Amino acid sequence: MASLWNLLLTQPLLNSLIGLYKLTGNLGWSIVVLTILLRFLMTPLVLPSLKVTKKIQELAPELAKLKAQFKDDKQKLMVAQAELYKKNGANPASGCLPQIVQLLVLIALFSVFNSILKADGSLVEKINPNLYSFNQLSADFKLNPNFLYMDLTKPDVFHVPGLPIPLPGLFLLLSALTQLISSKMMAPEISAEKKIAEKTKDTTDDAMVEMQQQMGYMFPLMTLVIGFQFPAGLVVYWTIFSIVSSYQQYSVSGWGGLKPWLIKLNLLKSHSHGSH
């Protein structure tokens, strides 16, 4: 199983990254290019999931009616809800396989970046066995870990004299901000669910809505906390991945729940009716 994982995921990704490094001479740009290429290669997997999410958001008013109609009978509500989804071609489970594939690629990439960024002086000996014959590194190969203001093998943080803890770097902040934006763009579904939850006596709905809202803030916060420990190269990957994901989400669903925020900040006109 491990050798199959290595053959199908880890080796191709590692060879792609080293190949890009040989072309660019810059590890940071190699990570950026590989991340964008991968994200767009996975578009056929991602788009159906985004479209289903949008469709479910559009069905929120009808879901509200069903929840009000069957507020005392959860069994009938589940049947009616399944019928509504089936009738409109919105299968919430259809996004599961794409998410699993994306997660597998993410785990493999994490392993690849870690093997390069934490190899210290033994990089050639460590990764050459996994490189294709035409892509082998010479014994005197030295990796340049510098990208913009960062050493990609170290955390993206600034140490300020007098402060007990370091401050997050620009990429780390950008990564957390992009995640927050992405969660806000998905907010219409949460907002609609909140209104639905208020119509029902059962507190389960309220708890689920509350949990969804908390998760929207929890992931960006976790990114910041975990980012203090990880090499900056992984933070660059996660930042670019989040930016491209947000762009793809916008292209399918528009600004979503981010729209009120943009209007408040005068970045979007309130009389604009289009979701984009």
N, C-alpha and C positions, 0 to 999 in steps of 0.2 A: 504493500500500500504506500509506504514511504517513498519507494523508488518510482512508483507511478506518479505520485504527487510531484516529485522532483522533475521527472521527465516532461510532464504536461504543463506545469506551472512555474516552478522555481527556476529551472534552467533557461527556458525561453525569456523570462523576465530579466534574469541576471545578465544574459548575453546581450539583450536589447540595451540595457543600461550601460554596460561596458562599451558596446559598439557606439552608442551615442556619445559617451565620454571621449572615445578616440576621435570622433568627428569634431566635437566642440572644444575639447580640452578643458571643459568646465563642468564639474559635477552638478552644480545647482541647475544650470540650463538643461543638462541631461535629464534630471529628475522632472523638471517642468515639462519638457517635450514628451517624455515617456508617459507622464500622468495624463496630459491632454489627449495623446494618441489613444491610450487605453480607454479613457472615458468615452471618447467618440466611437471607438470600436464596440463598446458595450451599449451604444445607443439603441440598437434593436431590442435589447433586453430591458432597457430602462423606460423607453417611451410607452409601451403598453401599460406598465405600472403607473406612470404619471397620468395617462389618459383615464385609467380606471379611478384614480384618486379624484380627478376633476369631475368625472361623471357622478361619483358618490357625493361630492360637494354640491353638485347641481340638484341632486335628489333630496337634499336636506329638508326643504319645505314639505315634500310629500312624506318623508320620514317622520316629521313633526306631527303631521295629521295622524299617521298610523300609531305613534306613541300615545297620542291623546285618546285615540279610539280604543286601543287595547291596553290602557294604563293599568288595568287590574288583572290582565291575563298575559303573562310573559310568553307562554307557549304559543298562543295565537299570534302574538306580536312577532315572534321569531319567524313563523311561517309566512306571515304577510310581508315581512321585510325581505325574506329570501325570494318571494314571488316578485316583489318590486325590483330587486336587483336583476333577477333573471329576465324579466320583461324588458328592462332597459339595457341589457347586455353589460351589466356592471358586476363582475365577479371579484369580490374583495380578495379571494384566495389566489387569483391569477398572478398577483405580484410577488408571490412567495418564492417561486423558482428563480426569477431574475435576482431577487435580493440575496438568495443563497449563493448564486454564482458570483455576484459582486463581492460578497463576504469572503469567499474562497480566494478570489484574486487579491483582495485587500490583505488577507493573512499571508499569502505568498509574497506579496510586495514588501510587507513588513519584515519578513524573514530576509529578503534580498537586501533591503536597505540596511538592516541591522548587521548583516554579515560584512558589508562594505564599511559602514560607518564605525563599527566597533572592532575592526580587525587589528588596529594598531600597526605594528611593524610586520605582522605576518600575513598581510593582505594577499600577496601572490600565492603563497603556499595554501592559504585558506580557500581561495575561490577558483584557482586554475583547474582543479579536478572537475569543477562544474561548468567550465567554459568549453565551447566547441573548439575543435583543433585550429580553425582559422582565426579564432578570437583570443588565443592564449596570450597571457601577459609575460613580458620578458622579466628575467630575474631582478633587473635593476629598476623595474617600474615603480614610480612614486606617484601616489594620488594627491592631487591638489584639492584640499577640502574647502578652500575659501570661495565664498559666493556673496557678492555685495558686501555687507558689513559683518558677515557671519563666518564662523568656522563650523561647517556642517556636521562635524563629529561631536560638537558640544551643544548644550541647550541654548535656545534663543532667548537669553536673558541679559539684562544689564546690571552690573554690580555697582551700586552707588555708595561711596564712602559714608559711613554713619548710619546707613539703613541696615536693619538686621536681616532682611530678606531681599533677594534681587527683584528687579522689575521685569515684567514680560517684555520681550522684544517685539518689533513691528509685525513680523510674520505671525507670531503667536497671537497677538491681538487681532490681526486681520482674520486669522483662522476662526477664532471665537466669534468675531463679529459676523462673518459670513454664515456661520452656523445659526446664529440668532436670526439673521435676515431670512434664511431658508425656512426656519420654524415659523416665523411670522407670515411668510408667503403661504404656508399651509393652514393658517389660522381660520379661514372661513369655515372649514369643516368643524373645527373646535368650537367656534362661535355658535354655529348652527346647532351643534350637539348640546351646547350649554342651554340654549333656549328650549330644546327638546327635553332636556333633563329637568328643567324647571316645571314642565307640564306633568311630570310623573311623580307619584308619591314615593316610589322606590328610590332609596338613597344610593343604589348601586350606580345609576347613571351619573349622579352628581360626583361621586368619587372618581369615576372614569374620566370625566371632563377635567376635574381638578388635576388628576394625574397627568393627562395629556398636556395641560398648560404648564405644569411644573417641569415636565420633560423638555419642553421648549426652551427653558432657561437652564436646565440641568446639564444638557449636552455641551453648550458653549462653556459653561463653568468647568466641566470635567476636562474639556480640551485645554483650558488654561492650566489647570492643576497638573494634569498628566504631562503637558508640554514642558513643564519646568524640569522634568526628569529625562525626557527623550532627546536624542540628537536633533539638531536643527534641520537636518536633511529630511527627517520624517515629518517635521512641522511644515516644511516647504511643500512636500507631497500632499499633506492633508489640506493645506490652504488652497492649492491649485485645484485639487479634487473638489473641494467645497464650492469654489467659485464657478467651476464648469457645471457642477450639479445644479447650482442656483440658476445659472443661465438656462439650462435645459428645462428646469421647472417653470421659469418665467415664460419660455417660448410656448409651453403647453397651457399653463394655468393663469398667466399674467401675474400681477403684483399680489393678488389675494389679500390676505390680512395685513400685508405691509402697507397697503394703499392709504389708510387713515394716518399712519405715521409719516408717510411721504408728504401728504397734504399739510399736516401740522408743521413740517419743516420747510414748507413752501417749495418742495422739490417736484410736486405734482399738482396740477390744477384740480380743484374739487368738482368742477362741472364736467370733467372728463368721464364719459360713461363707459368707455371701453376698458376691458380688464388689463390691457397693455397700456 
